[in-house]
Amino acid sequence: MQLDYTSIRQTLDFLLYDWLEVEALSRHARYAGHDRQTYGAVLDLCERLAADKFEPFNRLVDQQEPHFDGQQLHLPDCTPAACAAYAESGMLAASHDYEVGGMQLPCVVEMAANSMVSAASIALKAYSMLTAANASLLMAHGTPAQQKAFALPQLQGRFFGTMNLSEPQAGSSLSDITTRAVPDGTDHSDDPLGPRYRLAGRKMWISGGEHAMGENIVHLVLAKVPDDSGQLPAGVGGISLFIVPKYLVDTEGRVTGERNDIALAGLNHKLGYRGTVNTLLHYGEQGGAIGYRVGALGAGLQCMFHMMNEARIQVGLGATMLGYAGYLQSRDYARQRPQGRPVAAGQKVVKNAQQPQVPIAEHADVKRMLLAQKSYAEGALALQLYCARLVDTQRAGEPQQADAAQLLLQVLTPIAKSWPSQWCQEGNSLAIQVLGGYGYTRDYAVEQHWRDNRLNMIHEGTHGIQALDLLGRKMRMDGGAAWALLQAEIAQTVAAARTVPACASWADRLATATQALQAATDAAWSSGNAQLALANATAYMTAFGHVMLAWLWLDIAVKAHEGKAAADTGQQAFLQGKLDCARYFYAYELPLVQAWLAPVMAGEGLFVEVASGSL
């Protein structure tokens, strides 16, 4: 059952052109060469890539996992073919400058186009996602020589890229990493590719860490430089960032053929994303892997956050599109699958066995599950595209607009990563439920979508880590400036919605929920006890995310209501679907916010006080 790309495109077009008004970006000098025609061509390109090069092999790469025979890593032939097709499309460099082979495409259009490829095969898409993010970090923080030798070959599709943070003993606690980087000789600071070091250590959960695709793999590795006594500095302030290529290169980015001191120690076989090779890498077993420092000594984490934040939003997009794919497939199944008969109107539960069966999409409970999936997936897609639109404002807007966009993006990034990975995975669970017993089988893709999406709750930081970031840092930075700005944006939507009778009651409920968030934020920190405040951070973030999605659905509903009057019959049905999603979200999802905020308001200390031995 092939994905319904027509439905995805219709929603993308509405969100891009009607809701986010991306055509206005052409007023900025950076995007002046683009218009709706060029944007449409890019969307068409990625739709063809998704349908022809990625989706047909999504099940195959799930079943034929990468394997290592002790000498060589083996991938299905379709993996390098799909990655090569993506590289040849030019999408790796799409948002970069013309001067480096890019299209200067707005981030929001790039993300919309990539969403279809993610829906087609998230495991195959992961290779290009990591490569593009690696190159973007180097374009932002690398020297011109590092950009030429390592970033440009990635944007051209010649090299692949990874990010190396976690270690077997440290996990997400980056302050505890033990990978060492020692200056390589007295002339180490004179290397044209950057200060040269020898690295030794182990890195775990490295996606794309070993394969034979392309000419090279560029690893971005977090490590610590020991002091004069040989001790590693404590904390994250001692972490530096290094470029460690699989094969050494010259200053032109040409591979010399000399293999760096990086060894594949083993493969991790995950629940999902089975088509993405995931590795344990050992650095420096033969004297030290050569690496070139990026940025200042001890500034590695600040540099890596460039890639981490991009990856977090990309994880959110992947989770969104897995949810969207599950929704479309369960919707199409429900429309075609006859089973059962409707309950007749009246006081008694009566079914007429003489009547023909109806498609299960006609049953109220199946409608509930489909509408929930649709509201999660399309709402999450709106969130991702809104964040991408902020990136474009940050790049091309006036200074005041750019600063505001940066603040909004910072406070929304934890939500952009975590909300889709929780609720679109719940949507995948509902997709399985719609298919009933068939949903459990490998005859249908929905069980794979569920497995793939389960990883996104952990990818690039768990819910708990994102929640600590949101409540502990983002809501308090600059005296709450980001939250104040976000409240102002919500207030604008509320004011506009109050002028639309069909949306006015939703506006009032959103205003109440936003006030409740403010009260919970104040209550969380009222004790002055950070440990207690953050103990309920995950409940807080869950509520926060639902309020954000309610805001976006209200904004979309206003736009859909405005468009209905002039729309033809088909478009009216499409816009009514958006209004139905908003109605569902306000009736069934937003009321949950009060329950999630209750322990935050009460200062519930159970998670601080309970003894681990009693668990």
SVG drawing of the C-alpha trace seen along z (x, -y; Angstrom):
<svg xmlns="http://www.w3.org/2000/svg" viewBox="-35 -45 93 58">
<polyline fill="none" stroke="black" stroke-width="0.4" points="0.0,0.0 1.9,-3.1 1.7,-6.3 -0.8,-8.9 1.7,-11.6 -1.2,-13.7 -2.6,-14.1 0.8,-15.1 1.3,-17.6 -2.1,-19.2 -1.4,-19.7 2.2,-21.0 0.9,-23.5 -1.7,-24.8 0.8,-25.1 3.4,-26.7 1.5,-29.1 -1.8,-29.8 -0.7,-29.6 3.0,-30.5 2.9,-32.7 6.4,-31.6 6.1,-33.4 6.7,-36.6 10.3,-35.3 11.2,-36.3 11.3,-39.9 14.5,-39.1 17.7,-39.3 18.8,-35.8 15.6,-34.2 15.0,-36.7 15.7,-34.1 12.8,-31.9 9.0,-31.9 6.2,-29.4 7.3,-27.8 10.8,-26.9 9.4,-25.8 7.0,-23.5 9.8,-22.1 11.7,-21.2 8.7,-19.6 8.1,-17.6 11.7,-16.4 11.5,-15.1 8.1,-13.5 9.7,-11.5 12.7,-10.6 10.4,-9.4 8.2,-7.4 10.8,-5.9 14.1,-5.6 13.1,-5.3 9.6,-3.9 10.0,-0.8 12.9,0.3 11.8,-0.7 10.7,2.9 13.7,4.4 16.2,2.5 14.2,3.3 14.5,7.0 18.0,7.1 19.9,5.3 23.5,4.2 25.9,6.9 29.6,7.2 31.5,10.3 34.6,9.4 36.2,7.8 33.6,5.7 30.3,4.1 27.5,5.1 24.5,3.0 21.7,3.9 22.3,2.5 19.3,0.2 21.0,-1.8 23.9,-3.3 21.5,-3.7 19.0,-5.8 21.7,-7.8 23.4,-8.5 20.0,-9.6 19.5,-12.0 23.0,-13.4 22.6,-13.8 19.4,-15.8 21.3,-18.6 19.2,-18.5 22.2,-18.1 23.2,-21.7 19.7,-23.0 19.7,-25.8 23.4,-26.8 24.8,-29.7 25.0,-29.6 28.8,-30.0 29.2,-26.6 26.8,-24.8 23.6,-25.4 20.2,-26.7 19.7,-29.3 16.4,-27.6 14.4,-28.7 14.7,-26.2 10.9,-25.9 10.7,-24.7 13.7,-22.4 12.0,-20.8 8.7,-20.5 10.4,-18.7 12.4,-16.4 9.3,-15.5 8.1,-13.3 11.5,-11.5 11.3,-10.9 7.8,-9.5 9.1,-7.1 12.0,-5.6 13.3,-7.2 16.1,-4.7 17.5,-5.5 17.0,-9.2 19.1,-9.2 22.4,-9.0 21.7,-12.3 20.2,-14.0 23.4,-13.4 25.6,-14.4 23.8,-17.6 23.8,-18.5 27.6,-17.7 28.3,-20.0 26.1,-22.8 28.1,-22.7 31.4,-23.0 30.1,-25.8 29.1,-27.7 32.1,-26.9 34.9,-25.5 37.8,-27.4 37.7,-28.1 40.2,-25.2 38.1,-22.8 35.0,-23.8 36.8,-23.2 38.3,-19.8 35.4,-18.4 32.1,-20.3 32.0,-20.9 32.6,-17.3 29.7,-16.4 27.4,-18.9 28.5,-17.5 27.6,-14.0 31.2,-12.7 31.6,-12.3 29.2,-11.2 29.0,-12.6 28.3,-11.5 28.1,-12.9 30.0,-11.2 28.8,-12.2 27.8,-9.2 30.1,-6.7 29.3,-3.3 29.8,-4.3 28.5,-7.9 25.3,-7.8 23.7,-11.2 26.0,-12.5 28.5,-14.2 30.4,-15.6 31.6,-12.1 33.0,-11.3 36.6,-9.9 37.7,-10.1 41.1,-11.9 42.6,-14.2 46.4,-14.8 48.3,-17.4 50.0,-15.7 53.6,-17.0 55.1,-20.3 53.8,-21.7 50.3,-20.5 48.9,-24.0 50.4,-24.7 48.4,-22.2 46.5,-23.9 43.4,-21.8 43.4,-23.0 45.1,-22.2 46.0,-18.5 45.4,-16.0 45.6,-12.2 42.3,-10.8 41.7,-7.6 38.4,-6.4 35.1,-4.7 32.0,-6.1 28.6,-4.3 25.3,-4.6 27.0,-6.1 24.6,-6.1 26.3,-5.8 29.6,-5.1 30.9,-2.6 30.1,-1.8 31.7,-1.9 29.4,-4.5 31.1,-7.6 34.8,-8.4 35.0,-9.1 33.2,-9.4 33.7,-12.6 33.2,-12.0 32.6,-15.0 33.9,-13.8 33.6,-15.2 36.7,-14.6 38.6,-16.2 42.2,-17.5 44.1,-16.4 46.0,-19.0 49.7,-19.0 49.3,-16.3 47.4,-14.1 44.0,-14.6 40.9,-15.2 39.0,-18.4 35.7,-17.9 32.4,-19.0 31.2,-20.0 33.4,-23.1 36.4,-20.9 34.9,-19.3 36.3,-20.1 35.2,-19.2 37.3,-17.4 37.0,-16.4 38.2,-12.8 37.9,-11.5 37.8,-7.7 40.5,-8.4 42.9,-11.3 42.6,-14.0 44.7,-16.8 43.8,-20.5 41.7,-20.2 39.5,-17.5 41.2,-14.7 41.4,-11.4 45.0,-10.3 44.1,-6.6 45.6,-6.4 43.1,-4.9 42.8,-6.7 43.0,-4.9 39.3,-4.2 38.0,-0.6 34.5,0.8 34.1,2.7 30.5,3.9 27.0,3.2 23.9,2.3 20.8,4.0 17.8,1.8 14.1,2.1 13.6,-0.3 15.7,-2.2 17.2,1.1 18.3,-0.1 20.6,-2.7 23.8,-1.1 24.5,-1.9 28.0,-1.3 30.4,-1.1 33.6,-2.8 37.1,-2.5 39.4,-5.4 43.2,-5.2 43.9,-1.5 47.0,-1.9 48.5,-5.0 45.8,-7.6 43.3,-8.7 44.2,-12.0 41.6,-14.8 41.5,-18.5 40.0,-20.8 36.9,-22.8 36.6,-26.1 38.2,-27.1 39.6,-24.7 36.8,-23.7 34.1,-25.1 33.1,-21.8 29.7,-21.5 28.7,-25.0 29.8,-24.1 28.1,-20.6 24.8,-22.2 24.6,-23.6 24.4,-20.0 22.4,-18.8 19.7,-21.4 19.4,-20.8 19.3,-17.0 16.6,-17.5 14.3,-19.3 15.1,-16.6 14.2,-13.9 10.9,-15.7 10.3,-15.9 11.0,-12.2 8.7,-11.3 6.0,-13.5 6.2,-11.8 6.2,-8.3 3.0,-9.3 1.7,-10.8 2.6,-7.7 0.8,-5.5 -2.2,-7.7 -2.5,-7.7 -2.1,-3.9 -4.6,-3.2 -7.0,-5.7 -6.9,-4.1 -7.3,-0.7 -10.3,-1.8 -12.0,-3.2 -11.6,0.1 -12.2,2.6 -15.9,3.6 -16.8,4.9 -19.8,4.5 -22.9,2.4 -23.9,-1.0 -25.9,-1.3 -29.4,-2.5 -30.6,-5.8 -32.8,-5.3 -32.8,-4.3 -31.7,-0.7 -28.4,0.6 -29.7,2.2 -27.9,3.4 -29.7,4.8 -27.9,7.9 -29.6,7.8 -27.9,4.6 -24.6,4.8 -21.4,4.2 -19.9,0.8 -16.3,-0.3 -14.8,-0.5 -14.1,-4.2 -17.8,-4.7 -17.7,-3.6 -17.4,-6.3 -14.5,-4.7 -12.5,-4.3 -13.2,-7.9 -11.9,-8.8 -8.6,-7.0 -8.2,-8.4 -8.9,-12.0 -6.5,-11.7 -3.8,-10.5 -4.5,-13.3 -4.5,-16.0 -1.2,-14.7 0.6,-14.3 -0.6,-17.4 -0.3,-19.5 3.3,-18.2 4.1,-19.0 2.8,-22.6 5.1,-22.8 8.2,-21.7 7.5,-24.1 6.8,-26.9 10.2,-26.3 11.8,-26.2 10.2,-29.5 11.8,-31.0 15.2,-29.8 14.5,-31.7 13.6,-34.8 16.7,-34.4 18.8,-34.2 17.2,-36.9 15.0,-39.1 15.8,-42.5 18.0,-42.4 15.0,-42.8 13.0,-40.1 16.0,-37.8 16.6,-38.1 13.0,-37.4 13.0,-34.4 16.1,-33.0 14.4,-33.3 11.3,-31.6 13.3,-28.8 15.2,-28.2 12.2,-27.7 10.3,-25.7 13.2,-23.3 12.5,-20.9 8.9,-20.7 9.7,-20.3 11.8,-17.2 9.8,-15.7 6.1,-16.3 6.1,-14.5 8.2,-11.6 5.6,-11.0 2.3,-11.8 3.0,-10.7 4.3,-7.4 0.9,-7.2 -0.6,-7.8 1.3,-4.8 -0.1,-2.7 -3.6,-3.8 -2.8,-3.0 -2.1,0.6 -5.3,0.6 -7.3,-0.5 -5.9,2.5 -6.8,4.8 -5.0,8.2 -3.5,7.3 -1.8,4.3 0.5,6.7 1.7,8.5 4.5,7.6 2.1,7.6 1.4,4.0 3.9,1.2 2.2,-0.2 4.0,2.1 7.4,1.0 6.4,-2.7 5.6,-2.0 9.0,-0.3 10.9,-3.0 9.2,-5.8 9.8,-4.3 13.4,-5.3 12.7,-9.0 11.8,-9.3 15.4,-8.7 17.2,-10.0 19.0,-13.4 18.0,-13.5 15.1,-11.8 11.9,-13.4 13.4,-13.9 16.5,-15.7 14.3,-18.0 12.0,-18.7 14.9,-19.8 16.2,-22.0 12.7,-23.6 11.8,-24.3 15.3,-24.6 16.8,-26.8 14.7,-27.9 11.8,-29.3 14.2,-31.2 16.9,-32.5 17.1,-36.3 14.6,-36.8 11.9,-34.7 12.2,-36.8 11.6,-33.8 8.4,-32.8 7.2,-36.4 7.7,-36.6 5.9,-33.3 3.0,-34.5 2.7,-37.6 2.5,-35.4 -0.2,-33.3 -2.1,-36.4 -2.2,-37.6 -3.7,-34.3 -6.3,-34.5 -7.3,-38.0 -7.7,-37.1 -9.7,-33.9 -12.1,-35.8 -13.3,-37.7 -14.3,-34.4 -17.5,-33.0 -16.6,-29.4 -13.2,-29.8 -14.0,-32.2 -14.6,-29.5 -11.3,-27.8 -9.6,-31.2 -10.9,-31.5 -9.8,-28.0 -6.3,-28.6 -6.0,-31.9 -7.0,-30.0 -4.5,-27.2 -1.7,-29.7 -2.4,-31.4 -2.3,-28.0 1.2,-27.4 2.3,-30.7 0.9,-29.8 2.6,-26.4 5.9,-28.0 5.8,-30.3 4.7,-27.5 7.5,-25.2 10.1,-27.7 8.3,-29.2 10.0,-26.9 13.5,-28.0 14.4,-24.3 15.7,-23.4 15.6,-19.7 11.9,-19.9 11.0,-22.2 12.6,-19.9 11.2,-16.7 7.9,-17.3 9.6,-18.8 8.3,-16.0 4.7,-16.5 5.2,-20.3 6.7,-19.8 3.9,-17.4 1.3,-20.1 3.4,-22.8 3.6,-20.9 -0.2,-20.4 -0.7,-24.1 1.7,-24.9 -0.2,-22.5 -3.5,-23.9 -2.2,-27.4 -1.0,-26.2 -4.3,-24.4 -6.2,-27.6 -4.1,-29.6 -4.6,-27.1 -8.3,-27.0 -8.6,-30.7 -6.9,-30.5 -9.0,-27.5 -12.2,-29.3 -11.1,-32.3 -10.4,-30.2 -13.6,-28.1 -15.9,-30.8 -13.9,-31.1 -13.0,-27.4 -14.4,-24.9 -16.1,-21.8 -13.0,-19.7 -11.0,-22.4 -13.9,-23.0 -13.7,-19.4 -10.0,-19.7 -10.3,-22.8 -13.2,-21.3 -10.7,-18.5 -8.5,-21.1 -11.4,-22.5 -12.3,-19.0 -8.8,-18.5 -8.9,-21.7 -12.3,-20.7 -10.9,-17.3 -7.8,-18.8 -9.8,-21.3 -12.5,-18.8 -10.2,-15.8 -6.6,-16.9 -6.4,-20.4 -8.4,-19.4 -5.6,-17.0 -3.3,-20.0 -4.9,-20.7 -4.2,-17.1 -0.5,-17.3 0.0,-20.6 -1.7,-19.6 1.5,-18.0 3.5,-21.0 1.1,-23.4 1.1,-21.3 4.9,-21.0 4.5,-17.2 7.7,-15.8 7.2,-12.1 10.0,-11.6 12.5,-13.4 11.3,-11.7 10.7,-8.1 13.6,-5.7 15.0,-3.9 15.1,-0.7 11.3,-0.7 10.8,-0.9"/>
</svg>
